[in-house]
Amino acid sequence: MKNKIFTIVAAFFIAFTLSCSSDDDGPSISEASRDLRGTWELFQIIENNTPVASIPCNQQREFTFNQDFSYSEIDYAGQDPDNCEVAATFNGTWENVEDDMVLTLRRTGAETTESFTISFRNNAQFFDVNQSSERTLTYQKIN
């Protein structure tokens, strides 16, 4: 009798464990992609190991990366870096960031893609994009 009860309990436990598998949650998303979701603004430009004192409007950008792998981008213009105006907005899709930390963006209607190698800092509150050996862009998560 004890063997039957044990067998029934074991079978129930196995069935419950298998039915609660996370395989049903759709494609897996990397930790880096989870960290990337949210809104980011250009925080700092470093040129030749020196921070740029004031970021010109025409270089300021803001990205919002959504859970469904869509994104929006806002580019700015103007003369006063403290009072920039929206110059253009773009929408598109982004790819799951894997261990190689390459972020690929596809603008809606564009035939080309942009790919960046990014590195997160400070518990994923900042990420860096090395544009060249002399120039690094740092984005800060704002939400």
Contact map, one row per residue, 1 for C-alpha under 8 A:
11111000000000000000000000000000000000000000000000000000000000000000000000000000000000000000000000000000000000000000000000000000000000000000000
11111100000000000000000000000000000000000000000000000000000000000000000000000000000000000000000000000000000000000000000000000000000000000000000
11111110000000000000000000000000000000000000000000000000000000000000000000000000000000000000000000000000000000000000000000000000000000000000000
11111111000000000000000000000000000000000000000000000000000000000000000000000000000000000000000000000000000000000000000000000000000000000000000
11111111100000000000000000000000000000000000000000000000000000000000000000000000000000000000000000000000000000000000000000000000000000000000000
01111111110000000000000000000000000000000000000000000000000000000000000000000000000000000000000000000000000000000000000000000000000000000000000
00111111111000000000000000000000000000000000000000000000000000000000000000000000000000000000000000000000000000000000000000000000000000000000000
00011111111100000000000000000000000000000000000000000000000000000000000000000000000000000000000000000000000000000000000000000000000000000000000
00001111111110000000000000000000000000000000000000000000000000000000000000000000000000000000000000000000000000000000000000000000000000000000000
00000111111111000000000000000000000000000000000000000000000000000000000000000000000000000000000000000000000000000000000000000000000000000000000
00000011111111100000000000000000000000000000000000000000000000000000000000000000000000000000000000000000000000000000000000000000000000000000000
00000001111111110000000000000000000000000000000000000000000000000000000000000000000000000000000000000000000000000000000000000000000000000000000
00000000111111111000000000000000000000000000000000000000000000000000000000000000000000000000000000000000000000000000000000000000000000000000000
00000000011111111100000000000000000000000000000000000000000000000000000000000000000000000000000000000000000000000000000000000000000000000000000
00000000001111111110000000000000000000000000000000000000000000000000000000000000000000000000000000000000000000000000000000000000000000000000000
00000000000111111111000000000000000000000000000000000000000000000000000000000000000000000000000000000000000000000000000000000000000000000000000
00000000000011111111100000000000000000000000000000000000000000000000000000000000000000000000000000000000000000000000000000000000000000000000000
00000000000001111111100000000000000000000000000000000000000000000000000000000000000000000000000000000000000000000000000000000000000000000000000
00000000000000111111100000000000000000000000000000000000000000000000000000000000000000000000000000000000000000000000000000000000000000000000000
00000000000000011111110000000000000000000000000000000000000000000000000000000000000000000000000000000000000000000000000000000000000000000000000
00000000000000001111111100000000000000000000000000000000000000000000000000000000000000000000000000000000000000000000000000000000000000000000000
00000000000000000001111110000000000000000000000000000000000000000000000000000000000000000000000000000000000000000000000000000000000000000000000
00000000000000000000111111000000000000000000000000000000000000000000000000000000000000000000000000000000000000000000000000000000000000000000000
00000000000000000000111111000000000000000000000000000000000000000000000000000000000000000000000000000000000000000000000000000000000000000000000
00000000000000000000011111110000000000000000000000000000000000000000000000000000000000000000000000000000000000000000000000000000000000000000000
00000000000000000000001111110000000000000000000000000000000000000000000000000000000000000000000000000000000000000000000000000000000000000000000
00000000000000000000000011111000000000000000000000000000000000000000000000000000000000000000000000000000000000000000000000000000000000000000000
00000000000000000000000011111100000000000000000000000000000000000000000000000000000000000000000000000000000000000000000000000000000000000000000
00000000000000000000000000111110110000000000000000000000000000000000000000000000000000000000000100000000000000000000000000000000000000000000000
00000000000000000000000000011111110000000000000000000000000000000000000000000000000000000000000111000000000000000000000000000000000000000000000
00000000000000000000000000001111111000000000000000000000000000000000000000000000000000000000000000000000000000000000000000000000000000000000000
00000000000000000000000000000111111100000000000000000000000000000000000000000000000000000000000011101000000000000000000000000000000000000000000
00000000000000000000000000001111111110000000000000000000000000000000000000000000000000000000000111000000000000000000000000000000000000000000000
00000000000000000000000000001111111110000000000000000000000000000010000000000000000000000000000000000000000000000000000000000000000000000000000
00000000000000000000000000000011111110000000000000000000000000000000000000000000000000000000000000000000000000000000000000010000000000000000000
00000000000000000000000000000001111111000000000000000000000000001000000000000000000000000000000000000000000000000000000000010000000000000000000
00000000000000000000000000000000111111100000000000000000000000011110000000000000000000000000000000000000000000000000000000000000000000000000000
00000000000000000000000000000000000111110000000000000000000000011100000000000000000000000000000000000000000000000000000000000000000000000000111
00000000000000000000000000000000000011111000000000000000000001111000000000000000000000000000000000000000000000000000000000000000000000000000111
00000000000000000000000000000000000001111100000000000000000001110000000000000000000000000000000000000000000000000000000000000000000000000011111
00000000000000000000000000000000000000111110000000000000000111100000000000000000000000000000000000000000000000000000000000000000000000000011110
00000000000000000000000000000000000000011111100000000000000111000000000000000000000000000000000000000000000000000000000000000000000000001111000
00000000000000000000000000000000000000001111100000000000000000000000000000000000000000000000000000000000000000000000000000000000000000001111000
00000000000000000000000000000000000000000111110000110010000000000000000000000000000000000000000000000000000000000000000000000000000000001110000
00000000000000000000000000000000000000000111111000110010000000000000000000000000000000000000000000000000000000000000000000000000000000111100000
00000000000000000000000000000000000000000001111111110000000000000000000000000000000000000000000000000000000000000000000000000000000001111000000
00000000000000000000000000000000000000000000111111110000000000000000000000000000000000000000000000000000000000000000000000000000000001110000000
00000000000000000000000000000000000000000000011111000000000000000000000000000000000000000000000000000000000000000000000000000000000001100000000
00000000000000000000000000000000000000000000011111100000000000000000000000000000000000000000000000000000000000000000000000000000000001100000000
00000000000000000000000000000000000000000000011111110000000000000000000000000000000000000000000000000000000000000000000000000000000000000000000
00000000000000000000000000000000000000000001111011111000000000000000000000000000000000000000000000000000000000000000000000000000000000000000000
00000000000000000000000000000000000000000001111001111110000000000000000000000000000000000000000000000000000000000000000000000000000000000000000
00000000000000000000000000000000000000000000000000111110000000000000000000000000000000000000000000000000000000000000000000000000000000000000000
00000000000000000000000000000000000000000000000000011111000000000000000000000000100000000000000000000000000000000000000000000000000000000000000
00000000000000000000000000000000000000000001100000011111101100000000000000000000100000000000000000000000000000000000000000000000000000000000000
00000000000000000000000000000000000000000000000000000111111100000000000000000011100000000000000000000000000000000000000000000000000000000000000
00000000000000000000000000000000000000000000000000000011111100000000000000011111100110000000000000000000000000000000000000000000000000000000000
00000000000000000000000000000000000000000000000000000001111100000000000000111100000000000000000000000000000000000000000000000000000000000000000
00000000000000000000000000000000000000000000000000000011111110000000000000111000000000000000000000000000000000000000000000000000000000000000000
00000000000000000000000000000000000000001100000000000011111111000000000000111000000000000000000000000000000000000000000000000000000000000000000
00000000000000000000000000000000000000001100000000000000001111100000000011110000000000000000000000000000000000000000000000000000000000000000000
00000000000000000000000000000000000000111100000000000000000111110000000011100000000000000000000000000000000000000000000000000000000000000000000
00000000000000000000000000000000000000111000000000000000000011111000001111000000000000000000000000000000000000000000000000000000000000000000000
00000000000000000000000000000000000011110000000000000000000001111100001110000000000000000000000000000000000000000000000000000000000000000000000
00000000000000000000000000000000000111100000000000000000000000111110111100000000000000000000010000000000000000000000000000000000000000000000000
00000000000000000000000000000000000011000000000000000000000000011111111000000000000000000000000000000000000000000000000000000000000000000000000
00000000000000000000000000000000010010000000000000000000000000001111110000000000000000000000000000000000000000000000000000000000000000000000000
00000000000000000000000000000000000000000000000000000000000000000111110000000000000000000000000000000000000000000000000000000000000000000000000
00000000000000000000000000000000000000000000000000000000000000001111111000000000000000000000111100000000000000000000000000000000000000000000000
00000000000000000000000000000000000000000000000000000000000000001111111100000000000000000011110000000000000000000000000000000000000000000000000
00000000000000000000000000000000000000000000000000000000000000111100111110000000000000000011110000000000000000000000000000000000000000000000000
00000000000000000000000000000000000000000000000000000000000000111000011111000000000000001111000000000000000000000000000000000000000000000000000
00000000000000000000000000000000000000000000000000000000000011110000001111100000000000001110000000000000000000000000000000000000000000000000000
00000000000000000000000000000000000000000000000000000000000011100000000111110000000001111100000000000000000000000000000000000000000000000000000
00000000000000000000000000000000000000000000000000000000011111000000000011111000000001111000000000000000000000000000000000000000000000000000000
00000000000000000000000000000000000000000000000000000000111110000000000001111100000111110000000000000000000000000000000000000000000000000000000
00000000000000000000000000000000000000000000000000000000111100000000000000111110000111100000000000000000000000000000000000000000000000000000000
00000000000000000000000000000000000000000000000000000000110000000000000000011111101110000000000000000000000000000000000000000000000000000000000
00000000000000000000000000000000000000000000000000000001100000000000000000001111101100000000000000000000000000000000000000000000000000000000000
00000000000000000000000000000000000000000000000000000001100000000000000000000111111100000000000000000000000000000000000000000000000000000000000
00000000000000000000000000000000000000000000000000000111100000000000000000000111111100000000000000000000000000000000000000000000000000000000000
00000000000000000000000000000000000000000000000000000000000000000000000000000001111100000000000000000000000000000000000000000000000000000000000
00000000000000000000000000000000000000000000000000000000000000000000000000000111111110000000000000000000000000000000000000000000000000000000000
00000000000000000000000000000000000000000000000000000000100000000000000000011111111111000000000000000000000000000000000000000000000000000000000
00000000000000000000000000000000000000000000000000000000100000000000000000011100001111100000000000000000000000000000000000000000000000000000000
00000000000000000000000000000000000000000000000000000000000000000000000001111000000111111000000000000000000000000000000000000000000000000000000
00000000000000000000000000000000000000000000000000000000000000000000000001111000000011111000000000000000000000000000000000000000000000000000000
00000000000000000000000000000000000000000000000000000000000000000000000001110000000001111100000000000000000000000000000000000000000000000000000
00000000000000000000000000000000000000000000000000000000000000000000000111100000000001111110000000000000000000000000000000000000000000000000000
00000000000000000000000000000000000000000000000000000000000000000000000111000000000000011111000000000000001100000000000000000000000000000000000
00000000000000000000000000000000000000000000000000000000000000000000011110000000000000001111100000000000001100000000000000000000000000000000000
00000000000000000000000000000000000000000000000000000000000000000000011100000000000000000111110000000000111100000000000000000000000000000000000
00000000000000000000000000000000000000000000000000000000000000000000111000000000000000000011111000000000111100000000000000000000000000000000000
00000000000000000000000000000000000000000000000000000000000000001000111000000000000000000001111100000011110000000000000000000000000000000000000
00000000000000000000000000000000000000000000000000000000000000000000100000000000000000000000111110000011100000000000000000000000000000000000000
00000000000000000000000000001100100000000000000000000000000000000000100000000000000000000000011111000010000000000000000000000000000000000000000
00000000000000000000000000000101100000000000000000000000000000000000000000000000000000000000001111111110000000000000000000000000000000000000000
00000000000000000000000000000101100000000000000000000000000000000000000000000000000000000000000111111100000000000000000000000000000000000000000
00000000000000000000000000000001000000000000000000000000000000000000000000000000000000000000000011111000000000000000000000000000000000000000000
00000000000000000000000000000000000000000000000000000000000000000000000000000000000000000000000011111100000000000000100000000000000000000000000
00000000000000000000000000000001000000000000000000000000000000000000000000000000000000000000000011111110000000000000111000000000000000000000000
00000000000000000000000000000000000000000000000000000000000000000000000000000000000000000000000011011111000000000011110000000000000000000000000
00000000000000000000000000000000000000000000000000000000000000000000000000000000000000000000011110001111100000000011110000000000000000000000000
00000000000000000000000000000000000000000000000000000000000000000000000000000000000000000000011000000111110000001111000000000000000000000000000
00000000000000000000000000000000000000000000000000000000000000000000000000000000000000000001111000000011111000001110000000000000000000000000000
00000000000000000000000000000000000000000000000000000000000000000000000000000000000000000001110000000001111101011100000000000000000000000000000
00000000000000000000000000000000000000000000000000000000000000000000000000000000000000000111100000000000111111011000000000000000000000000000000
00000000000000000000000000000000000000000000000000000000000000000000000000000000000000000111100000000000011111000000000000000000000000000000000
00000000000000000000000000000000000000000000000000000000000000000000000000000000000000000000000000000000001111100000000000000000000000000000000
00000000000000000000000000000000000000000000000000000000000000000000000000000000000000000000000000000000011111111000000000000000000000000000000
00000000000000000000000000000000000000000000000000000000000000000000000000000000000000000000000000000000000011111000000000000000000000000000000
00000000000000000000000000000000000000000000000000000000000000000000000000000000000000000000000000000000011001111100000000000000000000000000000
00000000000000000000000000000000000000000000000000000000000000000000000000000000000000000000000000000001111001111110000000000000000000000000000
00000000000000000000000000000000000000000000000000000000000000000000000000000000000000000000000000000001110000011111000000000000000000000000000
00000000000000000000000000000000000000000000000000000000000000000000000000000000000000000000000000000111100000001111100000000000000000000000000
00000000000000000000000000000000000000000000000000000000000000000000000000000000000000000000000000000111000000000111110000000000110000000000000
00000000000000000000000000000000000000000000000000000000000000000000000000000000000000000000000000011110000000000011111000000000110000000000000
00000000000000000000000000000000000000000000000000000000000000000000000000000000000000000000000000001110000000000001111100000011110000000000000
00000000000000000000000000000000000000000000000000000000000000000000000000000000000000000000000000001000000000000000111110000011100000000000000
00000000000000000000000000000000000000000000000000000000000000000000000000000000000000000000000000000000000000000000011111111111000000000000000
00000000000000000000000000000000000000000000000000000000000000000000000000000000000000000000000000000000000000000000001111111111000000000000000
00000000000000000000000000000000000000000000000000000000000000000000000000000000000000000000000000000000000000000000000111111100000000000000000
00000000000000000000000000000000000000000000000000000000000000000000000000000000000000000000000000000000000000000000000111111100000000000000000
00000000000000000000000000000000001100000000000000000000000000000000000000000000000000000000000000000000000000000000000111111110000000000000100
00000000000000000000000000000000000000000000000000000000000000000000000000000000000000000000000000000000000000000000000111111110000000000001100
00000000000000000000000000000000000000000000000000000000000000000000000000000000000000000000000000000000000000000000000111111111000000000111100
00000000000000000000000000000000000000000000000000000000000000000000000000000000000000000000000000000000000000000000011110011111100000000111000
00000000000000000000000000000000000000000000000000000000000000000000000000000000000000000000000000000000000000000000011110000111110000011110000
00000000000000000000000000000000000000000000000000000000000000000000000000000000000000000000000000000000000000000001111000000011111000011100000
00000000000000000000000000000000000000000000000000000000000000000000000000000000000000000000000000000000000000000001110000000001111110111000000
00000000000000000000000000000000000000000000000000000000000000000000000000000000000000000000000000000000000000000000000000000000111111111000000
00000000000000000000000000000000000000000000000000000000000000000000000000000000000000000000000000000000000000000000000000000000011111110000000
00000000000000000000000000000000000000000000000000000000000000000000000000000000000000000000000000000000000000000000000000000000011111110000000
00000000000000000000000000000000000000000000011110000000000000000000000000000000000000000000000000000000000000000000000000000000001111110000000
00000000000000000000000000000000000000000000111110000000000000000000000000000000000000000000000000000000000000000000000000000000011111111000000
00000000000000000000000000000000000000000000111000000000000000000000000000000000000000000000000000000000000000000000000000000001111111111100000
00000000000000000000000000000000000000000111110000000000000000000000000000000000000000000000000000000000000000000000000000000001111000111110000
00000000000000000000000000000000000000000111100000000000000000000000000000000000000000000000000000000000000000000000000000000111100000011111000
00000000000000000000000000000000000000011111000000000000000000000000000000000000000000000000000000000000000000000000000000000111000000001111100
00000000000000000000000000000000000000011110000000000000000000000000000000000000000000000000000000000000000000000000000000001110000000000111110
00000000000000000000000000000000000001111000000000000000000000000000000000000000000000000000000000000000000000000000000000011100000000000011111
00000000000000000000000000000000000001111000000000000000000000000000000000000000000000000000000000000000000000000000000000000000000000000001111
00000000000000000000000000000000000001110000000000000000000000000000000000000000000000000000000000000000000000000000000000000000000000000000111
